[in-house]
Amino acid sequence: MASHNTKGDAWIIYKNQVLDVSKWIASHPGGEQTIMRFAGMDATDVLRAFHDDWVLDTKLPHFIIGTLSDPPETTELIKDFRKLGEEFEKLGYFHVSPWFYARKIAVVFCIFACSMALLFQTESMALHMVSAVLMGVFFQQFAFVGHDVGHMSARTHARDNINVPKLGALITFFNGISIAWWKATHNVHHAVPNTVDCDPDIAHLPVFALDKRMFGSLFNKYHGRVMEFDWPARTIFVPYQHLWYYPIMCVARFNLYIQSLVFLLSSDDGHGGRTKLDVAAFIGFFSWFSLLISSIPTWGERVAFVFLSHAVAGLLNVQITLSHFSRPIFDSTTSKKDGVANKYGGDFFTRNVISSLDVACP
């Protein structure tokens, strides 16, 4: 199995079955990179975490090419995690209330409406800046709705997709961050969180280095290139990254625009998920937001509105990085623990628990 780990020859294990997904990789809605991280490996728990039961029961059988005579050993810890998940399922912890999202969307658009009212119904620069703050709160709050839509979680039933592509396009239209780009990066992040050369959510050179291994211009498997520890990294950013942190979080949203644009323009990024609808929604965001900014009377106010709204929205970046930047960074090499082969920091459950900080956030 270990040798079947290339794009043209990709096998994965689900339970004790061998699946040949080589021809499916390019069509995978979650992107090629998510599958490639587990080619030649046991992907049982990753598949269970990322897919509904009906997908596993009806789609996976088409890829089965054999059965393992010596399936991977299941540790007691993994058995306990699986049992815990089954208990949560029985207790209804994974049931989604449509009213939660209805209320959430109503609240965030009320914030958006208040921002618009202050901007268009007043001539006070101070109130225009309050409008900018509310716009930033809208961006930050609506992004979490987008998070759940991207995870296919905003549904009441497993087969109820509530027209996810159109809802995803709505998220892109009002947030300016491509939901397709977000899914491509975020799926890999959850599959191999805090893995030094695989997780795109910790690959931030030249501005941040989260592990000493990044000092060696590490090849990043997600981006498919060397992340250079160059002169700006060595001299300007990394030695003072503790001072740069909040200023960079204030403007990090602009980088998300750039990453979305690069993703949508790329003809073959190996990450998948791009649609014409998402491209149209991305263009739509910059159309309405540019029109909005152009309605502000002076250039000084325009610049202030843009930067203040984006700085407030930067709270989202702080929330995300707090959970991972302070946690252990893993390696993508295979090691042995308790006689069981582990990669990316251990089994799926362990690496996700260890790489995340429990942040109380009312």
C-alpha positions as a printed Julia matrix, in Angstrom:
362×3 Matrix{Float64}:
   0.0    0.0     0.0
   2.75   2.47    0.87
   3.85   2.64   -2.76
   0.39   3.56   -4.07
   0.76   7.2    -3.1
   0.94   9.13   -6.37
  -1.8   10.99   -8.21
  -1.92   8.39  -10.97
  -1.75   5.46   -8.56
  -3.61   6.37   -5.37
  -4.96   3.68   -3.07
  -6.47   4.27    0.36
  -7.78   1.99    3.08
 -11.28   2.25    4.51
 -11.8   -0.22    7.33
 -10.35  -3.4     5.8
 -11.1   -2.48    2.19
  -8.67  -1.17   -0.41
  -9.98   1.65   -2.61
  -8.38   2.78   -5.86
  -9.3    6.48   -6.12
  -6.76   7.38   -8.82
  -9.39   8.36  -11.41
 -11.58  10.14   -8.87
  -9.0   12.54   -7.46
  -9.5   15.29  -10.05
 -13.28  15.26   -9.39
 -13.11  15.22   -5.61
 -15.21  18.16   -4.29
 -12.86  18.52   -1.32
  -9.82  18.91   -3.57
  -7.01  16.62   -4.66
  -4.69  17.54   -1.82
  -6.97  16.09    0.85
  -6.88  12.67   -0.8
  -3.17  12.81   -1.64
  -2.22  13.31    2.0
  -3.58   9.79    2.68
  -2.71   7.94   -0.51
  -1.12   4.63    0.46
  -2.46   4.93    4.02
  -5.38   4.03    6.26
  -7.92   6.86    5.85
 -10.84   5.29    7.75
 -11.38   7.96   10.37
 -10.7   10.84    7.99
 -13.31   9.52    5.56
 -15.82   9.05    8.37
 -15.22  12.57    9.66
 -15.54  14.27    6.27
 -18.45  12.33    4.74
 -22.02  11.41    5.57
 -22.84   7.75    6.11
 -24.86   7.59    2.9
 -21.8    8.69    0.9
 -19.64   6.03    2.52
 -22.3    3.36    2.0
 -23.25   4.15   -1.6
 -20.2    5.79   -3.19
 -17.16   4.01   -1.75
 -18.11   0.5    -2.95
 -17.48   1.68   -6.52
 -13.77   2.08   -5.7
 -13.15  -1.2    -3.88
 -10.49  -3.34   -5.53
  -9.72  -5.76   -2.7
  -9.75  -6.64    0.98
  -6.78  -6.48    3.32
  -5.69  -9.75    4.84
  -3.87  -7.83    7.61
  -5.86  -4.62    8.27
  -4.21  -1.82   10.29
  -4.34  -2.3    14.03
  -7.01  -0.27   15.81
  -5.79   1.08   19.14
  -7.98   1.26   22.22
  -7.84   5.05   22.03
  -9.25   5.1    18.49
 -11.96   2.64   19.51
 -12.91   4.95   22.37
 -13.07   7.99   20.09
 -15.25   6.12   17.6
 -17.56   4.97   20.38
 -17.79   8.52   21.72
 -18.82   9.75   18.27
 -21.53   7.11   18.07
 -22.85   8.17   21.48
 -22.94  11.82   20.4
 -24.83  10.78   17.28
 -27.45   8.95   19.36
 -27.82  11.94   21.68
 -28.51  14.21   18.72
 -25.43  16.4    19.16
 -24.93  16.5    15.39
 -28.52  17.45   14.6
 -28.71  20.87   12.95
 -31.5   23.3    13.79
 -32.49  25.32   10.71
 -33.74  28.04   13.04
 -30.23  28.58   14.39
 -29.0   29.58   10.94
 -32.17  31.52   10.17
 -31.64  33.61   13.33
 -27.92  33.95   12.69
 -28.38  35.17    9.12
 -31.15  37.56   10.24
 -28.87  39.05   12.89
 -25.85  39.5    10.61
 -27.93  41.19    7.93
 -29.43  43.49   10.54
 -25.86  44.52   11.35
 -25.26  45.04    7.62
 -28.44  47.14    7.33
 -27.39  49.31   10.28
 -24.02  49.86    8.63
 -25.72  50.94    5.41
 -28.11  53.25    7.24
 -25.31  55.05    9.06
 -23.34  55.42    5.86
 -26.12  56.7     3.61
 -28.44  58.46    6.05
 -25.84  60.57    7.83
 -23.1   62.99    6.83
 -21.02  62.66    9.98
 -17.57  61.19    9.49
 -17.72  59.79   13.03
 -20.93  57.89   12.21
 -19.4   56.73    8.93
 -16.6   55.18   10.97
 -19.18  53.49   13.2
 -20.63  52.16    9.94
 -17.19  50.79    9.07
 -16.97  49.02   12.44
 -20.38  47.42   11.86
 -19.3   46.38    8.37
 -16.28  44.66    9.89
 -18.5   42.87   12.41
 -20.74  41.78    9.53
 -17.77  40.35    7.63
 -16.52  38.54   10.74
 -19.88  37.09   11.75
 -21.01  36.08    8.27
 -17.7   34.3     7.77
 -18.73  31.79   10.44
 -21.91  31.02    8.53
 -19.65  30.48    5.53
 -17.47  28.2     7.66
 -20.41  25.88    8.39
 -21.65  25.96    4.79
 -18.16  25.08    3.59
 -18.14  22.14    5.99
 -21.52  20.98    4.6
 -22.81  21.34    8.16
 -25.68  23.79    7.68
 -28.19  21.05    6.97
 -30.97  19.32    8.88
 -30.48  15.92    7.24
 -27.51  14.14    5.66
 -28.96  14.23    2.14
 -30.34  17.75    2.53
 -27.74  19.95    0.83
 -30.0   23.05    0.91
 -28.46  23.97   -2.44
 -24.97  24.31   -1.01
 -23.36  25.68   -4.23
 -25.77  28.62   -4.35
 -25.5   29.27   -0.63
 -21.71  29.09   -0.95
 -21.86  31.66   -3.75
 -23.93  33.9    -1.47
 -21.17  33.65    1.15
 -18.55  34.61   -1.44
 -20.73  37.48   -2.73
 -21.02  39.12    0.69
 -17.61  38.17    2.1
 -15.29  38.52   -0.89
 -13.45  35.32    0.09
 -13.94  32.43   -2.32
 -15.78  29.58   -0.61
 -14.11  27.22   -3.11
 -10.65  28.43   -2.07
 -11.59  28.17    1.59
 -12.8   24.58    1.2
  -9.64  23.58   -0.66
  -7.39  24.88    2.11
  -9.57  24.12    5.11
 -10.2   20.48    4.24
  -6.46  19.85    4.16
  -6.04  21.82    7.38
  -8.48  19.59    9.27
  -7.08  16.42    7.72
  -3.46  17.2     8.72
  -3.68  20.11   11.2
  -0.43  21.82   12.17
   1.68  19.55    9.97
   4.73  21.65    9.24
   4.93  21.03    5.48
   1.29  20.18    4.64
  -1.14  22.42    6.52
  -1.78  25.63    4.53
  -3.14  27.37    7.63
   0.32  27.56    9.21
   2.28  28.28    6.02
   2.75  32.03    6.42
   6.32  32.8     5.47
   7.81  35.34    5.17
   5.71  36.98    7.91
   5.35  34.14   10.46
   7.42  31.05   11.26
   5.77  28.72   13.75
   8.48  26.07   13.92
  12.28  26.07   13.64
  12.0   23.65   10.7
  10.58  26.57    8.7
  13.95  28.31    9.03
  15.3   25.88    6.44
  13.18  27.01    3.46
  10.85  24.03    3.75
   9.07  22.52    0.74
   5.33  22.9     1.28
   3.33  20.0    -0.15
   0.07  21.95   -0.32
   1.51  24.88   -2.26
   3.91  22.65   -4.2
   6.85  24.98   -3.71
   9.6   25.91   -1.28
   8.51  28.45    1.34
  11.65  30.56    1.34
  13.09  31.76    4.61
  14.4   34.77    2.72
  15.81  38.17    3.68
  12.44  39.75    4.66
  11.65  36.71    6.82
  15.09  36.65    8.47
  15.44  40.38    8.97
  12.09  42.15    9.06
   9.29  39.81   10.09
  10.13  36.59   11.96
  12.5   38.07   14.61
   9.72  40.52   15.51
   6.65  38.44   14.69
   5.33  38.89   18.24
   5.16  42.62   17.5
   3.87  42.22   13.96
   1.05  39.86   14.95
  -1.82  42.29   15.56
  -0.91  44.75   12.78
  -0.8   41.86   10.31
  -4.13  40.49   11.59
  -5.63  43.92   10.83
  -4.75  43.62    7.14
  -4.83  39.83    6.77
  -8.18  40.01    5.0
  -6.48  41.56    1.96
  -4.29  38.47    1.73
  -7.44  36.31    1.71
  -8.68  38.29   -1.3
  -5.38  37.71   -3.06
  -5.35  33.99   -2.26
  -8.93  33.67   -3.52
  -8.06  35.5    -6.74
  -4.98  33.35   -7.38
  -7.04  30.21   -6.74
  -9.87  31.25   -9.07
  -7.48  32.28  -11.86
  -5.35  29.16  -11.64
  -6.13  26.64  -14.39
  -4.73  23.59  -12.58
  -3.99  24.09   -8.91
  -4.64  20.51   -7.85
  -7.04  21.67   -5.18
 -10.4   21.5    -6.98
 -13.79  22.96   -6.14
 -13.8   26.11   -8.31
 -17.11  26.91  -10.07
 -18.31  29.62  -12.46
 -20.86  30.6    -9.83
 -18.12  31.19   -7.28
 -16.13  33.27   -9.77
 -19.22  35.37  -10.53
 -19.9   35.84   -6.82
 -16.28  36.91   -6.23
 -16.57  39.55   -8.96
 -19.95  40.55   -7.53
 -18.46  41.3    -4.12
 -15.86  43.69   -5.49
 -18.52  45.32   -7.66
 -20.91  46.16   -4.84
 -18.16  46.99   -2.33
 -16.39  49.3    -4.81
 -19.7   51.02   -5.55
 -20.27  51.4    -1.82
 -16.85  52.95   -1.22
 -17.25  55.28   -4.2
 -20.38  56.75   -2.56
 -18.32  58.05    0.38
 -17.63  61.74   -0.23
 -13.86  62.06    0.3
 -10.83  59.88   -0.39
  -9.72  60.2     3.22
 -13.0   58.75    4.47
 -12.91  56.04    1.81
  -9.48  54.82    2.87
 -10.42  55.03    6.54
 -13.65  53.08    5.96
 -11.88  50.28    4.09
  -9.04  49.86    6.58
 -11.2   50.21    9.7
 -13.78  47.69    8.48
 -11.04  45.23    7.53
  -9.19  45.72   10.83
 -12.36  44.93   12.78
 -12.97  41.9    10.55
  -9.42  40.87   11.45
 -10.84  39.6    14.74
 -11.7   36.49   12.71
  -8.01  35.92   11.93
  -7.13  36.31   15.61
  -9.77  33.77   16.61
  -8.52  31.23   14.08
  -4.81  31.59   14.77
  -5.25  31.56   18.56
  -6.49  28.0    18.28
  -3.49  26.66   16.37
  -0.41  28.89   16.48
   0.32  28.05   20.12
  -0.08  24.29   19.72
   2.51  21.61   18.79
   3.66  21.43   15.17
   3.78  17.97   13.62
   5.92  16.23   11.03
   4.64  14.48    7.91
   7.02  11.55    8.29
   5.83   8.19    9.55
   6.84   7.09   13.04
   5.97   4.27   15.38
   4.03   4.7    18.6
   2.92   1.71   20.66
   3.81  -0.47   17.7
   1.41   1.38   15.39
   2.53   3.45   12.4
   1.55   7.11   12.81
   1.84  10.14   10.57
   0.95  13.82   10.83
   1.2   13.7    14.64
  -0.72  10.5    15.26
  -4.19   9.18   14.52
  -6.89  11.51   13.18
  -8.46  12.16   16.59
  -5.23  12.71   18.5
  -3.72  15.2    16.08
  -6.94  17.24   15.93
  -7.23  17.4    19.72
  -3.56  18.25   20.29
  -3.41  20.88   17.54
  -6.42  22.85   18.8
  -6.66  25.14   21.81
  -9.99  25.17   23.65
 -10.86  28.88   23.63
 -13.88  30.08   25.58
 -15.49  32.61   23.24
 -18.96  33.86   24.25
